[in-house]
Amino acid sequence: MSVLTYEIGALFVYRTIKNLTTNPLDQWANSYEFRAVEAGTDADLIAVALTLLPFEKAFHSNLVNFSEVLISTWEEDSKPYDPETFISYPTTGVGAIGGISELEALNICLTVRRSASSGRFGHLFYRGVLHEGDVEAPAGKATLSDPATMQEDLDAAMTSSGFDSYVGPTLAEGLELVMINKGGTQIRNVRQLVVSGVTMLPTDHAWFNRTST
Protein backbone atom coordinates (compact mmCIF):
# COMPACT_ATOMS: atom_id res chain seq x y z
CA MET A 1 0.00 0.00 0.00
CA SER A 2 1.17 3.52 -0.79
CA VAL A 3 0.61 6.89 0.85
CA LEU A 4 0.52 8.47 -2.62
CA THR A 5 -2.80 6.84 -3.58
CA TYR A 6 -5.00 4.55 -1.51
CA GLU A 7 -8.41 2.86 -1.47
CA ILE A 8 -11.31 2.75 0.98
CA GLY A 9 -10.34 0.87 4.11
CA ALA A 10 -6.65 1.80 4.04
CA LEU A 11 -5.14 2.26 7.51
CA PHE A 12 -2.67 4.94 8.56
CA VAL A 13 -0.70 6.00 11.62
CA TYR A 14 0.07 9.65 12.40
CA ARG A 15 2.79 10.65 14.86
CA THR A 16 3.28 14.23 15.98
CA ILE A 17 6.94 14.71 16.96
CA LYS A 18 7.63 17.27 19.67
CA ASN A 19 10.45 18.52 21.90
CA LEU A 20 11.03 21.10 24.61
CA THR A 21 12.46 24.36 23.32
CA THR A 22 14.74 24.28 26.36
CA ASN A 23 16.03 20.83 25.41
CA PRO A 24 15.62 20.06 21.68
CA LEU A 25 17.20 16.60 22.04
CA ASP A 26 14.40 15.39 24.32
CA GLN A 27 11.80 14.31 21.75
CA TRP A 28 8.53 12.43 22.07
CA ALA A 29 5.55 11.54 19.92
CA ASN A 30 1.81 11.06 20.15
CA SER A 31 0.19 8.53 17.84
CA TYR A 32 -3.20 8.47 16.12
CA GLU A 33 -4.77 5.88 13.82
CA PHE A 34 -7.02 6.59 10.85
CA ARG A 35 -9.07 4.60 8.37
CA ALA A 36 -9.96 5.80 4.87
CA VAL A 37 -13.70 6.02 4.25
CA GLU A 38 -13.02 7.28 0.73
CA ALA A 39 -10.22 6.68 -1.76
CA GLY A 40 -7.62 9.44 -1.68
CA THR A 41 -4.08 10.68 -2.22
CA ASP A 42 -1.20 12.09 -0.20
CA ALA A 43 -2.92 15.50 -0.30
CA ASP A 44 -5.81 14.07 1.73
CA LEU A 45 -3.41 12.60 4.27
CA ILE A 46 -1.58 15.90 4.66
CA ALA A 47 -4.91 17.69 5.11
CA VAL A 48 -5.44 15.64 8.28
CA ALA A 49 -2.00 16.66 9.54
CA LEU A 50 -2.89 20.31 8.95
CA THR A 51 -5.82 19.98 11.37
CA LEU A 52 -4.03 17.70 13.84
CA LEU A 53 -1.20 20.20 14.37
CA PRO A 54 -3.34 23.23 15.37
CA PHE A 55 -5.49 20.91 17.48
CA GLU A 56 -2.50 19.83 19.57
CA LYS A 57 -0.85 23.26 19.61
CA ALA A 58 -4.00 24.84 21.06
CA PHE A 59 -3.59 23.08 24.43
CA HIS A 60 0.19 22.51 24.63
CA SER A 61 2.66 24.78 26.40
CA ASN A 62 4.60 27.35 24.42
CA LEU A 63 7.72 25.53 25.62
CA VAL A 64 6.76 22.61 23.35
CA ASN A 65 8.07 22.78 19.79
CA PHE A 66 6.35 20.84 16.99
CA SER A 67 9.03 19.58 14.61
CA GLU A 68 7.45 16.92 12.38
CA VAL A 69 4.43 14.80 11.55
CA LEU A 70 5.09 11.25 10.35
CA ILE A 71 2.30 9.67 8.30
CA SER A 72 2.77 5.97 7.60
CA THR A 73 0.76 3.04 6.34
CA TRP A 74 -0.27 0.38 8.85
CA GLU A 75 1.92 -2.20 7.10
CA GLU A 76 5.05 -3.41 8.82
CA ASP A 77 8.24 -1.61 7.79
CA SER A 78 10.29 -3.25 5.05
CA LYS A 79 14.06 -3.52 4.68
CA PRO A 80 15.22 -1.76 2.63
CA TYR A 81 12.45 0.71 3.34
CA ASP A 82 9.83 1.62 0.77
CA PRO A 83 9.65 5.44 0.48
CA GLU A 84 6.02 5.25 -0.65
CA THR A 85 4.90 3.86 2.72
CA PHE A 86 5.37 7.05 4.71
CA ILE A 87 5.47 10.84 4.57
CA SER A 88 7.82 12.96 6.67
CA TYR A 89 6.08 16.32 6.97
CA PRO A 90 8.27 19.02 8.59
CA THR A 91 6.53 21.56 10.78
CA THR A 92 7.35 24.64 12.84
CA GLY A 93 5.81 26.47 15.76
CA VAL A 94 5.14 25.99 19.45
CA GLY A 95 2.12 25.43 21.65
CA ALA A 96 -0.28 28.24 22.43
CA ILE A 97 -0.34 28.12 26.25
CA GLY A 98 2.16 30.21 28.18
CA GLY A 99 2.64 32.45 31.17
CA ILE A 100 0.25 30.58 33.47
CA SER A 101 2.61 28.87 35.91
CA GLU A 102 5.53 26.46 35.79
CA LEU A 103 5.18 23.54 33.37
CA GLU A 104 4.87 20.20 35.14
CA ALA A 105 7.56 17.57 34.57
CA LEU A 106 7.23 15.68 31.29
CA ASN A 107 6.28 12.45 33.04
CA ILE A 108 3.06 14.10 34.30
CA CYS A 109 0.61 13.63 31.44
CA LEU A 110 -2.87 14.81 30.60
CA THR A 111 -4.96 11.70 29.95
CA VAL A 112 -7.59 11.88 27.22
CA ARG A 113 -9.94 8.95 26.75
CA ARG A 114 -10.80 7.75 23.26
CA SER A 115 -14.44 6.75 23.47
CA ALA A 116 -15.09 4.13 20.79
CA SER A 117 -18.24 2.85 19.11
CA SER A 118 -17.91 -0.39 21.12
CA GLY A 119 -15.56 -2.13 23.50
CA ARG A 120 -13.05 -0.64 25.90
CA PHE A 121 -11.79 2.90 25.93
CA GLY A 122 -8.41 3.81 24.51
CA HIS A 123 -6.21 6.59 25.85
CA LEU A 124 -4.00 9.39 24.64
CA PHE A 125 -1.32 10.68 27.00
CA TYR A 126 -0.13 14.23 26.41
CA ARG A 127 2.95 15.64 28.09
CA GLY A 128 4.03 19.25 27.85
CA VAL A 129 0.42 20.27 28.56
CA LEU A 130 -0.13 20.46 32.32
CA HIS A 131 1.07 23.38 34.42
CA GLU A 132 1.29 23.56 38.20
CA GLY A 133 -2.11 25.22 38.45
CA ASP A 134 -3.76 22.42 36.48
CA VAL A 135 -2.86 19.64 38.93
CA GLU A 136 -3.56 19.01 42.60
CA ALA A 137 -3.05 16.04 44.91
CA PRO A 138 -5.47 16.30 47.84
CA ALA A 139 -5.07 12.62 48.81
CA GLY A 140 -1.56 12.06 47.51
CA LYS A 141 -2.71 11.19 43.99
CA ALA A 142 -2.47 13.73 41.18
CA THR A 143 -5.79 14.88 39.73
CA LEU A 144 -6.95 17.74 37.51
CA SER A 145 -7.87 20.90 39.38
CA ASP A 146 -10.61 21.81 36.87
CA PRO A 147 -11.44 18.93 34.50
CA ALA A 148 -14.53 20.68 33.14
CA THR A 149 -12.53 23.66 31.91
CA MET A 150 -9.89 21.32 30.49
CA GLN A 151 -12.64 19.53 28.53
CA GLU A 152 -13.97 22.85 27.25
CA ASP A 153 -10.48 23.77 26.07
CA LEU A 154 -10.07 20.41 24.32
CA ASP A 155 -13.46 20.73 22.60
CA ALA A 156 -12.62 24.28 21.50
CA ALA A 157 -9.29 23.07 20.08
CA MET A 158 -11.07 20.38 18.06
CA THR A 159 -13.59 22.83 16.64
CA SER A 160 -11.20 25.68 15.85
CA SER A 161 -8.68 23.36 14.14
CA GLY A 162 -11.24 21.38 12.16
CA PHE A 163 -9.99 18.14 13.69
CA ASP A 164 -13.55 17.37 14.77
CA SER A 165 -14.31 16.62 11.10
CA TYR A 166 -12.43 13.33 11.52
CA VAL A 167 -13.95 12.29 14.86
CA GLY A 168 -17.43 10.98 15.53
CA PRO A 169 -20.32 9.10 13.98
CA THR A 170 -21.00 11.72 11.28
CA LEU A 171 -17.92 12.54 9.25
CA ALA A 172 -17.48 15.26 6.66
CA GLU A 173 -14.02 14.16 5.53
CA GLY A 174 -12.46 11.14 3.84
CA LEU A 175 -10.68 9.65 6.86
CA GLU A 176 -11.89 8.79 10.36
CA LEU A 177 -10.09 8.51 13.67
CA VAL A 178 -10.09 4.88 14.81
CA MET A 179 -8.46 2.44 17.20
CA ILE A 180 -6.74 -0.58 15.67
CA ASN A 181 -5.63 -3.69 17.52
CA LYS A 182 -2.09 -5.03 17.21
CA GLY A 183 -2.86 -7.35 14.31
CA GLY A 184 -5.03 -4.86 12.44
CA THR A 185 -8.03 -7.22 12.57
CA GLN A 186 -10.22 -5.12 14.87
CA ILE A 187 -10.96 -1.51 13.94
CA ARG A 188 -13.27 0.72 15.99
CA ASN A 189 -14.12 4.29 15.15
CA VAL A 190 -13.60 6.92 17.85
CA ARG A 191 -16.79 8.79 18.75
CA GLN A 192 -15.40 11.32 21.23
CA LEU A 193 -12.24 12.53 23.01
CA VAL A 194 -12.84 12.97 26.74
CA VAL A 195 -10.48 14.50 29.32
CA SER A 196 -10.10 11.88 32.06
CA GLY A 197 -7.30 12.88 34.42
CA VAL A 198 -3.59 12.79 35.10
CA THR A 199 -1.26 9.85 34.44
CA MET A 200 2.36 9.45 35.55
CA LEU A 201 4.42 7.79 32.82
CA PRO A 202 8.17 7.47 32.30
CA THR A 203 9.58 9.66 29.56
CA ASP A 204 10.79 6.64 27.58
CA HIS A 205 7.40 4.90 27.55
CA ALA A 206 6.60 2.99 24.36
CA TRP A 207 3.36 4.93 23.83
CA PHE A 208 5.45 8.02 23.15
CA ASN A 209 8.51 6.91 21.25
CA ARG A 210 7.25 4.77 18.41
CA THR A 211 9.23 5.00 15.17
CA SER A 212 7.99 4.72 11.61
CA THR A 213 11.10 3.48 9.80
C-alpha positions as CSV (number, residue, x, y, z in Angstrom):
1,M,0.0,0.0,0.0
2,S,1.2,3.5,-0.8
3,V,0.6,6.9,0.9
4,L,0.5,8.5,-2.6
5,T,-2.8,6.8,-3.6
6,Y,-5.0,4.5,-1.5
7,E,-8.4,2.9,-1.5
8,I,-11.3,2.7,1.0
9,G,-10.3,0.9,4.1
10,A,-6.6,1.8,4.0
11,L,-5.1,2.3,7.5
12,F,-2.7,4.9,8.6
13,V,-0.7,6.0,11.6
14,Y,0.1,9.7,12.4
15,R,2.8,10.6,14.9
16,T,3.3,14.2,16.0
17,I,6.9,14.7,17.0
18,K,7.6,17.3,19.7
19,N,10.4,18.5,21.9
20,L,11.0,21.1,24.6
21,T,12.5,24.4,23.3
22,T,14.7,24.3,26.4
23,N,16.0,20.8,25.4
24,P,15.6,20.1,21.7
25,L,17.2,16.6,22.0
26,D,14.4,15.4,24.3
27,Q,11.8,14.3,21.7
28,W,8.5,12.4,22.1
29,A,5.5,11.5,19.9
30,N,1.8,11.1,20.2
31,S,0.2,8.5,17.8
32,Y,-3.2,8.5,16.1
33,E,-4.8,5.9,13.8
34,F,-7.0,6.6,10.9
35,R,-9.1,4.6,8.4
36,A,-10.0,5.8,4.9
37,V,-13.7,6.0,4.2
38,E,-13.0,7.3,0.7
39,A,-10.2,6.7,-1.8
40,G,-7.6,9.4,-1.7
41,T,-4.1,10.7,-2.2
42,D,-1.2,12.1,-0.2
43,A,-2.9,15.5,-0.3
44,D,-5.8,14.1,1.7
45,L,-3.4,12.6,4.3
46,I,-1.6,15.9,4.7
47,A,-4.9,17.7,5.1
48,V,-5.4,15.6,8.3
49,A,-2.0,16.7,9.5
50,L,-2.9,20.3,9.0
51,T,-5.8,20.0,11.4
52,L,-4.0,17.7,13.8
53,L,-1.2,20.2,14.4
54,P,-3.3,23.2,15.4
55,F,-5.5,20.9,17.5
56,E,-2.5,19.8,19.6
57,K,-0.9,23.3,19.6
58,A,-4.0,24.8,21.1
59,F,-3.6,23.1,24.4
60,H,0.2,22.5,24.6
61,S,2.7,24.8,26.4
62,N,4.6,27.4,24.4
63,L,7.7,25.5,25.6
64,V,6.8,22.6,23.3
65,N,8.1,22.8,19.8
66,F,6.3,20.8,17.0
67,S,9.0,19.6,14.6
68,E,7.4,16.9,12.4
69,V,4.4,14.8,11.5
70,L,5.1,11.3,10.4
71,I,2.3,9.7,8.3
72,S,2.8,6.0,7.6
73,T,0.8,3.0,6.3
74,W,-0.3,0.4,8.8
75,E,1.9,-2.2,7.1
76,E,5.1,-3.4,8.8
77,D,8.2,-1.6,7.8
78,S,10.3,-3.3,5.0
79,K,14.1,-3.5,4.7
80,P,15.2,-1.8,2.6
81,Y,12.4,0.7,3.3
82,D,9.8,1.6,0.8
83,P,9.7,5.4,0.5
84,E,6.0,5.2,-0.7
85,T,4.9,3.9,2.7
86,F,5.4,7.0,4.7
87,I,5.5,10.8,4.6
88,S,7.8,13.0,6.7
89,Y,6.1,16.3,7.0
90,P,8.3,19.0,8.6
91,T,6.5,21.6,10.8
92,T,7.4,24.6,12.8
93,G,5.8,26.5,15.8
94,V,5.1,26.0,19.5
95,G,2.1,25.4,21.7
96,A,-0.3,28.2,22.4
97,I,-0.3,28.1,26.3
98,G,2.2,30.2,28.2
99,G,2.6,32.5,31.2
100,I,0.2,30.6,33.5
101,S,2.6,28.9,35.9
102,E,5.5,26.5,35.8
103,L,5.2,23.5,33.4
104,E,4.9,20.2,35.1
105,A,7.6,17.6,34.6
106,L,7.2,15.7,31.3
107,N,6.3,12.4,33.0
108,I,3.1,14.1,34.3
109,C,0.6,13.6,31.4
110,L,-2.9,14.8,30.6
111,T,-5.0,11.7,30.0
112,V,-7.6,11.9,27.2
113,R,-9.9,8.9,26.8
114,R,-10.8,7.8,23.3
115,S,-14.4,6.7,23.5
116,A,-15.1,4.1,20.8
117,S,-18.2,2.9,19.1
118,S,-17.9,-0.4,21.1
119,G,-15.6,-2.1,23.5
120,R,-13.1,-0.6,25.9
121,F,-11.8,2.9,25.9
122,G,-8.4,3.8,24.5
123,H,-6.2,6.6,25.8
124,L,-4.0,9.4,24.6
125,F,-1.3,10.7,27.0
126,Y,-0.1,14.2,26.4
127,R,2.9,15.6,28.1
128,G,4.0,19.2,27.8
129,V,0.4,20.3,28.6
130,L,-0.1,20.5,32.3
131,H,1.1,23.4,34.4
132,E,1.3,23.6,38.2
133,G,-2.1,25.2,38.5
134,D,-3.8,22.4,36.5
135,V,-2.9,19.6,38.9
136,E,-3.6,19.0,42.6
137,A,-3.1,16.0,44.9
138,P,-5.5,16.3,47.8
139,A,-5.1,12.6,48.8
140,G,-1.6,12.1,47.5
141,K,-2.7,11.2,44.0
142,A,-2.5,13.7,41.2
143,T,-5.8,14.9,39.7
144,L,-6.9,17.7,37.5
145,S,-7.9,20.9,39.4
146,D,-10.6,21.8,36.9
147,P,-11.4,18.9,34.5
148,A,-14.5,20.7,33.1
149,T,-12.5,23.7,31.9
150,M,-9.9,21.3,30.5
151,Q,-12.6,19.5,28.5
152,E,-14.0,22.8,27.3
153,D,-10.5,23.8,26.1
154,L,-10.1,20.4,24.3
155,D,-13.5,20.7,22.6
156,A,-12.6,24.3,21.5
157,A,-9.3,23.1,20.1
158,M,-11.1,20.4,18.1
159,T,-13.6,22.8,16.6
160,S,-11.2,25.7,15.8
161,S,-8.7,23.4,14.1
162,G,-11.2,21.4,12.2
163,F,-10.0,18.1,13.7
164,D,-13.6,17.4,14.8
165,S,-14.3,16.6,11.1
166,Y,-12.4,13.3,11.5
167,V,-13.9,12.3,14.9
168,G,-17.4,11.0,15.5
169,P,-20.3,9.1,14.0
170,T,-21.0,11.7,11.3
171,L,-17.9,12.5,9.2
172,A,-17.5,15.3,6.7
173,E,-14.0,14.2,5.5
174,G,-12.5,11.1,3.8
175,L,-10.7,9.6,6.9
176,E,-11.9,8.8,10.4
177,L,-10.1,8.5,13.7
178,V,-10.1,4.9,14.8
179,M,-8.5,2.4,17.2
180,I,-6.7,-0.6,15.7
181,N,-5.6,-3.7,17.5
182,K,-2.1,-5.0,17.2
183,G,-2.9,-7.3,14.3
184,G,-5.0,-4.9,12.4
185,T,-8.0,-7.2,12.6
186,Q,-10.2,-5.1,14.9
187,I,-11.0,-1.5,13.9
188,R,-13.3,0.7,16.0
189,N,-14.1,4.3,15.1
190,V,-13.6,6.9,17.8
191,R,-16.8,8.8,18.7
192,Q,-15.4,11.3,21.2
193,L,-12.2,12.5,23.0
194,V,-12.8,13.0,26.7
195,V,-10.5,14.5,29.3
196,S,-10.1,11.9,32.1
197,G,-7.3,12.9,34.4
198,V,-3.6,12.8,35.1
199,T,-1.3,9.9,34.4
200,M,2.4,9.4,35.5
201,L,4.4,7.8,32.8
202,P,8.2,7.5,32.3
203,T,9.6,9.7,29.6
204,D,10.8,6.6,27.6
205,H,7.4,4.9,27.6
206,A,6.6,3.0,24.4
207,W,3.4,4.9,23.8
208,F,5.4,8.0,23.2
209,N,8.5,6.9,21.3
210,R,7.2,4.8,18.4
211,T,9.2,5.0,15.2
212,S,8.0,4.7,11.6
213,T,11.1,3.5,9.8
